[in-house]
Amino acid sequence: MPESLASATHHVRPARATDDDALAALDGDTWSPLHAVTPRKAPPYGPFFHERNAPEDVLVAQDGEPGGADGAVLGYVKLVSPTPLPCNQHVRQIQGLAVARAARGRGVGRALVRAACEEARRQGAVRITLRVLGHNAPARALYEAEGFVVEGVLPGEFLLEGAYVDDVCMGRPLD
């Protein structure tokens, strides 16, 4: 993974096993029916890392400058192969993105998406995909601004809080 991608106030780095508690708390604190299809968990949260969610699949946005003292974890993005099939290894998929409420509007989400694209290229991928709930307008706007386009819609795929919600498949080339 890239050593670090930085802005004036935060940087993106590979996750470490020691991020487990901070990422579990972030995941719990940012839960919302706007993006989650799983039920809300009660504290204490965790663990974040397990057999389907390894540190090497996650990039972390952290407060502060790269190489400086560890600042607060501001967000994360999970990047994986969409399937274990050899014929699909040219694609990477974003399977989770979260930004702390206090860090929203600071470019953290955009930095994480860009870092995921860079990491996917480094891994040899030529495409990147994701799925987003149809009613999640802020996330869809971010992805569209970063070059993702809607490639398919599964209408009414989820029943969330009494309403049917579309599952929107988005993707983009990495060239």
DRENVEXMAR-122872 format. One record per residue (C-alpha): residue number from 0; residue in three letters; x, y, z. Coordinates in pm, 1 decimal. Each point is the difference from the previous one (the first is absolute). Layout:
N
pt n NUM; res ALA; u X; v Y; w Z .
...
END
This chain:
175
pt n 0; res MET; u 0.0; v 0.0; w 0.0 .
pt n 1; res PRO; u 113.4; v 357.2; w -45.0 .
pt n 2; res GLU; u 203.4; v 132.3; w 288.7 .
pt n 3; res SER; u -232.4; v 298.3; w 44.1 .
pt n 4; res LEU; u -208.5; v 254.0; w -190.8 .
pt n 5; res ALA; u -16.3; v 332.2; w 178.1 .
pt n 6; res SER; u -190.6; v 326.9; w 14.1 .
pt n 7; res ALA; u 67.0; v 295.6; w 225.4 .
pt n 8; res THR; u -200.9; v -151.6; w 285.8 .
pt n 9; res HIS; u -14.6; v -374.7; w -55.8 .
pt n 10; res HIS; u 162.8; v -288.5; w -181.7 .
pt n 11; res VAL; u -98.5; v -345.5; w -122.4 .
pt n 12; res ARG; u 205.1; v -303.1; w 94.2 .
pt n 13; res PRO; u -33.2; v -378.2; w 7.5 .
pt n 14; res ALA; u -192.0; v -131.7; w 299.5 .
pt n 15; res ARG; u 183.0; v -165.1; w 286.7 .
pt n 16; res ALA; u -130.9; v -268.3; w 234.2 .
pt n 17; res THR; u 27.6; v 259.1; w 278.0 .
pt n 18; res ASP; u -273.9; v 205.7; w -175.6 .
pt n 19; res ASP; u -259.3; v -264.7; w 91.6 .
pt n 20; res ASP; u -163.9; v 179.7; w 293.4 .
pt n 21; res ALA; u -5.2; v 340.7; w -170.9 .
pt n 22; res LEU; u -148.5; v -144.0; w -320.3 .
pt n 23; res ALA; u -261.1; v -203.2; w 188.6 .
pt n 24; res ALA; u -105.3; v 313.9; w 188.9 .
pt n 25; res LEU; u -7.7; v 204.7; w -322.4 .
pt n 26; res ASP; u -212.9; v -265.1; w -169.7 .
pt n 27; res GLY; u -245.9; v 1.3; w 289.8 .
pt n 28; res ASP; u -7.6; v 377.4; w 35.6 .
pt n 29; res THR; u -64.3; v 60.1; w -370.6 .
pt n 30; res TRP; u -272.9; v -263.3; w -41.1 .
pt n 31; res SER; u -297.9; v 139.6; w -188.5 .
pt n 32; res PRO; u -289.8; v -143.5; w -202.6 .
pt n 33; res LEU; u 125.6; v 231.1; w -275.6 .
pt n 34; res HIS; u 278.2; v -250.0; w -73.6 .
pt n 35; res ALA; u -33.9; v -305.0; w 226.4 .
pt n 36; res VAL; u -199.3; v -311.5; w -86.3 .
pt n 37; res THR; u 93.4; v -175.6; w 322.9 .
pt n 38; res PRO; u -161.5; v 74.3; w 336.4 .
pt n 39; res ARG; u 153.9; v 257.4; w 233.5 .
pt n 40; res LYS; u 242.9; v -151.5; w 248.8 .
pt n 41; res ALA; u 12.7; v 105.9; w 362.2 .
pt n 42; res PRO; u 328.7; v 95.7; w 167.0 .
pt n 43; res PRO; u 243.6; v -143.4; w 69.1 .
pt n 44; res TYR; u 67.6; v -46.4; w -370.2 .
pt n 45; res GLY; u 247.9; v -232.1; w -146.0 .
pt n 46; res PRO; u 208.7; v -157.4; w -100.3 .
pt n 47; res PHE; u 34.7; v 181.2; w -332.2 .
pt n 48; res PHE; u 252.9; v -243.2; w -144.9 .
pt n 49; res HIS; u -99.8; v -363.9; w -51.9 .
pt n 50; res GLU; u 31.6; v -273.2; w -266.0 .
pt n 51; res ARG; u -192.9; v 204.7; w -262.3 .
pt n 52; res ASN; u 141.5; v 338.2; w 95.4 .
pt n 53; res ALA; u 380.6; v 5.7; w 21.7 .
pt n 54; res PRO; u 228.9; v 298.9; w 65.4 .
pt n 55; res GLU; u 161.9; v -42.0; w -342.9 .
pt n 56; res ASP; u -340.1; v 70.9; w -163.1 .
pt n 57; res VAL; u -50.8; v 333.9; w 174.3 .
pt n 58; res LEU; u 138.8; v 350.7; w -44.2 .
pt n 59; res VAL; u -34.2; v 242.0; w 291.2 .
pt n 60; res ALA; u -30.8; v 378.8; w -2.3 .
pt n 61; res GLN; u 175.2; v 144.0; w 301.7 .
pt n 62; res ASP; u 26.6; v 350.3; w 139.2 .
pt n 63; res GLY; u 338.6; v 168.4; w -25.9 .
pt n 64; res GLU; u 302.8; v -21.1; w -224.1 .
pt n 65; res PRO; u 152.3; v -327.6; w -120.4 .
pt n 66; res GLY; u 284.1; v -112.0; w 222.4 .
pt n 67; res GLY; u -117.8; v 220.8; w 285.6 .
pt n 68; res ALA; u -165.7; v -104.4; w 320.5 .
pt n 69; res ASP; u -304.6; v -218.8; w -56.6 .
pt n 70; res GLY; u -310.7; v 215.5; w -15.1 .
pt n 71; res ALA; u -363.5; v -102.5; w 12.7 .
pt n 72; res VAL; u -133.7; v -250.1; w -252.1 .
pt n 73; res LEU; u -231.0; v 201.3; w -226.0 .
pt n 74; res GLY; u -123.0; v -267.3; w -238.5 .
pt n 75; res TYR; u 70.1; v -315.1; w -193.5 .
pt n 76; res VAL; u -59.8; v -169.3; w -332.5 .
pt n 77; res LYS; u -2.4; v -376.2; w -56.6 .
pt n 78; res LEU; u 133.0; v -117.1; w -338.4 .
pt n 79; res VAL; u -20.3; v -365.7; w -108.0 .
pt n 80; res SER; u -35.6; v -229.6; w -297.3 .
pt n 81; res PRO; u -373.1; v -32.1; w -68.8 .
pt n 82; res THR; u 26.1; v -379.9; w -37.1 .
pt n 83; res PRO; u 268.0; v -267.0; w 46.2 .
pt n 84; res LEU; u -21.0; v -89.6; w -371.7 .
pt n 85; res PRO; u 324.4; v 36.8; w -201.7 .
pt n 86; res CYS; u -198.9; v 146.5; w -293.1 .
pt n 87; res ASN; u -108.4; v 289.7; w 225.9 .
pt n 88; res GLN; u 335.3; v 97.1; w 151.1 .
pt n 89; res HIS; u 36.5; v 307.0; w -223.4 .
pt n 90; res VAL; u -277.2; v 166.3; w 203.6 .
pt n 91; res ARG; u 4.0; v 141.4; w 353.2 .
pt n 92; res GLN; u -308.4; v 94.3; w 195.0 .
pt n 93; res ILE; u -58.2; v 255.0; w 272.3 .
pt n 94; res GLN; u -193.9; v -192.4; w 263.6 .
pt n 95; res GLY; u -17.6; v 259.6; w 272.0 .
pt n 96; res LEU; u 68.2; v 368.6; w 51.9 .
pt n 97; res ALA; u -54.3; v 196.0; w 319.0 .
pt n 98; res VAL; u 95.4; v 351.0; w 108.1 .
pt n 99; res ALA; u -35.5; v 128.6; w 356.9 .
pt n 100; res ARG; u -276.8; v 256.0; w 28.8 .
pt n 101; res ALA; u 242.2; v 262.3; w 135.3 .
pt n 102; res ALA; u 226.8; v -48.5; w -304.3 .
pt n 103; res ARG; u -267.2; v 34.5; w -269.5 .
pt n 104; res GLY; u 44.1; v 286.9; w -241.1 .
pt n 105; res ARG; u 381.8; v -9.6; w 32.0 .
pt n 106; res GLY; u 68.0; v -212.1; w -309.6 .
pt n 107; res VAL; u 54.3; v -321.5; w 195.6 .
pt n 108; res GLY; u -248.8; v -205.0; w -203.5 .
pt n 109; res ARG; u 146.4; v 128.5; w -325.9 .
pt n 110; res ALA; u 354.2; v -79.9; w 120.9 .
pt n 111; res LEU; u -107.1; v -353.5; w 91.5 .
pt n 112; res VAL; u -165.2; v -61.8; w -338.1 .
pt n 113; res ARG; u 306.9; v 131.3; w -182.4 .
pt n 114; res ALA; u 230.4; v -212.2; w 218.1 .
pt n 115; res ALA; u -214.3; v -306.2; w -74.0 .
pt n 116; res CYS; u 30.9; v 64.7; w -374.1 .
pt n 117; res GLU; u 376.7; v 44.7; w 32.0 .
pt n 118; res GLU; u 32.7; v -318.9; w 204.8 .
pt n 119; res ALA; u -215.8; v -193.2; w -248.3 .
pt n 120; res ARG; u 230.6; v 114.0; w -282.6 .
pt n 121; res ARG; u 304.5; v -100.1; w 204.1 .
pt n 122; res GLN; u -153.1; v -346.1; w 39.8 .
pt n 123; res GLY; u -35.9; v -26.7; w -379.3 .
pt n 124; res ALA; u -373.0; v 65.9; w -25.1 .
pt n 125; res VAL; u -139.7; v 174.1; w -307.1 .
pt n 126; res ARG; u -350.3; v 57.9; w 143.2 .
pt n 127; res ILE; u -151.7; v 93.6; w 333.7 .
pt n 128; res THR; u -360.8; v -51.8; w 102.8 .
pt n 129; res LEU; u -226.5; v 58.1; w 298.6 .
pt n 130; res ARG; u -358.9; v -28.1; w 112.9 .
pt n 131; res VAL; u -188.0; v 285.5; w 163.5 .
pt n 132; res LEU; u -356.0; v 35.2; w 121.8 .
pt n 133; res GLY; u -215.2; v 200.5; w -238.7 .
pt n 134; res HIS; u -110.6; v 246.5; w 268.0 .
pt n 135; res ASN; u 357.5; v 83.4; w 106.2 .
pt n 136; res ALA; u 28.1; v 321.2; w -202.3 .
pt n 137; res PRO; u 318.1; v 130.8; w 172.0 .
pt n 138; res ALA; u 195.6; v -319.4; w -72.1 .
pt n 139; res ARG; u -130.0; v -23.3; w -355.6 .
pt n 140; res ALA; u 104.4; v 362.2; w -64.3 .
pt n 141; res LEU; u 349.7; v -70.6; w 134.6 .
pt n 142; res TYR; u 40.0; v -310.7; w -215.4 .
pt n 143; res GLU; u -129.1; v 178.7; w -310.2 .
pt n 144; res ALA; u 241.8; v 288.6; w 61.9 .
pt n 145; res GLU; u 280.4; v -259.3; w 9.1 .
pt n 146; res GLY; u -95.9; v -145.8; w -339.3 .
pt n 147; res PHE; u -229.9; v -286.3; w 100.3 .
pt n 148; res VAL; u -309.7; v -55.6; w -211.9 .
pt n 149; res VAL; u -314.1; v -200.6; w 64.5 .
pt n 150; res GLU; u 38.9; v -337.2; w -170.9 .
pt n 151; res GLY; u -312.4; v -165.2; w 134.0 .
pt n 152; res VAL; u -281.6; v 26.8; w 249.7 .
pt n 153; res LEU; u -166.8; v -275.2; w 201.0 .
pt n 154; res PRO; u -338.7; v 163.1; w 67.9 .
pt n 155; res GLY; u -141.5; v -42.7; w 350.0 .
pt n 156; res GLU; u 281.9; v -236.6; w 96.8 .
pt n 157; res PHE; u -15.2; v 88.9; w 370.2 .
pt n 158; res LEU; u -285.6; v 65.9; w 241.0 .
pt n 159; res LEU; u 134.1; v 262.4; w 241.8 .
pt n 160; res GLU; u -214.8; v 165.0; w 264.0 .
pt n 161; res GLY; u -317.6; v -96.1; w -186.3 .
pt n 162; res ALA; u 110.0; v 127.4; w -343.9 .
pt n 163; res TYR; u 140.2; v -185.4; w -298.5 .
pt n 164; res VAL; u 340.7; v 136.2; w -98.5 .
pt n 165; res ASP; u 191.2; v -52.1; w -324.4 .
pt n 166; res ASP; u 347.7; v -151.6; w -6.3 .
pt n 167; res VAL; u 202.2; v 207.7; w -249.2 .
pt n 168; res CYS; u 305.1; v -156.9; w -164.7 .
pt n 169; res MET; u 264.9; v 251.9; w -104.9 .
pt n 170; res GLY; u 340.7; v -36.7; w -160.5 .
pt n 171; res ARG; u 277.2; v 167.3; w -190.6 .
pt n 172; res PRO; u 312.4; v -88.8; w -192.8 .
pt n 173; res LEU; u 336.3; v 60.9; w 165.4 .
pt n 174; res ASP; u 191.6; v 118.5; w -307.1 .
END
